[in-house]
Amino acid sequence: MTGRWQMIVALSLCVALFAANWTALDVAQQEISGDLDLTSAAGVWLIYLYPAALLGVLIPVKGRLGVLLLGLGAFGLASAAAAFAANGAMLIGCRAGQGLAAAIVLRAGFELTREHFRGTEWWPALVIPVALAVPALIAGPLLGVVITNFLSFRWTFLINVPLTVVALVLVALFTPRTAPNMQARA
């Protein structure tokens, strides 16, 4: 069963994952710097490259669902590569890849939402994922502390892999394949 509102729930999971990922690494920076011998400048790149790469959300996309699924897959692969990064440069590159992949997913998700919702439904459909991003941004550092203290900073990346698979499945299952007739509703 595919439905527009189920699609919003699936997209909300993506937004929450990206938001928590943004802030979870802040608390792990000291452990990462020690483990990978990062300079303080490299540590700054590690933290701020992800939100800077998210500016890629301004890039227009076509083929919305396919691009969204591709972006999610890329986010999962970049996360897995970051978990096994051998040095700081590789980790920073993976972090940039995560940010760009997240930007692609966010842009494609926005376009899918715009395609499937009009009129009075548009704002609730857009606000739900954004509203879930706020608690995820706040929870990110807490999750980062717990994961880093009990496991390793590498798990802050590795945990993204199964979460990305869940998001991929939900988006693929719940995104309608065709846009509804908007003339009748507008």
Secondary structure, DSSP 8 states (H G I E B T S, - for coil): ---HHHHHHHHHHHHHHHHHHHHHGGGGHHHHHHHHT--HHHHHHHHHHHHHHGGGGGS--SSHHHHHHHHHHHHHHHHHHHHT-SSHHHHHHHHHHHHHHHHHHHHHHHHHHHHH--GGGHHHHHHHHHHHHHHHHHHHHHHHHHHHHHT-THHHHHTHHHHHHHHHHHHHHHS-SS---HHHH-
